[in-house]
Amino acid sequence: MSGDVCLANAQVVLPDRVVRGSVTIERGMISDIAEGENVPTGAVDCAGDLVLPGLVELHTDNVERHIEPRPEVDWPHLPALIAHDAELASTGITTVFDALRVGFVHTGKARYIGHARKLADELLAARADGLFKISHFLHLRAEICSETLLDDLAAFGPEDRIGIVSLMDHTPGQRQFRDLTALKTYVSKKRGMNDAEFATHVETLLALQERFGASHEVGAVAEAGRLGAVLASHDDTTAEHVANSCESGVGFAEFPTTIEAARACRTRGIAVMMGAPNLIRGRSHSGNVAAEDLAKAGLLDIVSSDYVPSALLLSAFHLARLWDDLPRAIATVTRTPARAARLADRGALLPGLRGDVLRVHIAGQTPLLRGVWSRGNKVS
């Protein structure tokens, strides 16, 4: 469903400037942007608050957190999906690419059991039934270091409208987990491994990479093409990684782990995405490059909430202070991710685009949401 609303007497964040004015949405689409402090009859008086586009999230683990709130706890899926949707709406995210892992390990204590096809069916059915407040798309996280990747991808078809396929390789000792201590901390906390079990886990994954790595990577690239999805890389670390990503047709790079890789992405025209938690905390939890260092070097294009949905809006205002440029900062969580995902109908406050808008009040340095509209309907 679509709605009508006028947000007036606001600081309107346009792609290139901020103006005092109003944004009018009719039948779910932005119909007019006017300058001035006038508040038409029936309009929402924003009293000088900021109005900006709804946030666009390309990579979030939030679905999996809701369906498995603790290890080995399988929560009922539909209530979990509804809660996930409501949480994102409450943080200003109006478009999300729900990341689902494909490629599973069935042996060892840290086994990962497949649920992507079933969960995708449930997501698509809930979307078709109008149960969500915001706009949902699918993102398949293709785990190269696994046993089942190609069979899992084959279960999807173009009719599923997969938006993104990302190439993930979590083989120990490289990319995100070059530091095995960081990997041990992560999996031991999540799966309760002792030293011997961790050593077995590492051996298992190394053997999987040796057996399947090359064929899985080639196959995943081909499957992304078959599905009509944007291809993303993940955790590029070296210029060689980026060169391989470019050759495969990667459109954007998720979380490069070094400034070398980020610079190589810029040289090759690949957009760089970093995590909002990294930006807010000032460092990577895996010991990799800090997002703020990339931002200062002019190498940051897109921000993702990753594992903290509320961090996305916070990170945009952090960048606005760092760059002294609010429209540029807002673009990293709206217009640029929309373009990277080939969504031409959203991501900016312009007539003819979707009426996905936020009203934001600034308290000190903290952005506070005072309203979220998806296609003109107030959802938070």
Secondary structure, 3 states (H helix, E strand, C coil): CCCCEEEEEEEEECCCCEEEEEEEEECCEEEEEEECCCCCCCCEECCCCEEEECEEEEEECHHHHHHCCCCCCCCCHHHHHHHHHHHHHHCCEEEEEEEEEECCECCCCCCECCCHHHHHHHHHHHHHCCCCCCEEEEEEEEECCCCCHHHHHHCCCHHHCEEEEEEECCCCCCHHHCCHHHHHHHHHHHHCCCHHHHHHHHHHHHHHHHHHHHHHHHHHHHHHHHHCCEEEEECCCCHHHHHHHHHHCCCEEECCCCHHHHHHHHHCCCEEEEEHHHHHHCCCCCCCCCHHHHHHCCCCCEEECECCCCHHHHHHHHHHHHHCCHHHHHHCCCHHHHHHCCCCCCCCCCCCCECCEEEEEEECCEEEEEEEEECCEECC
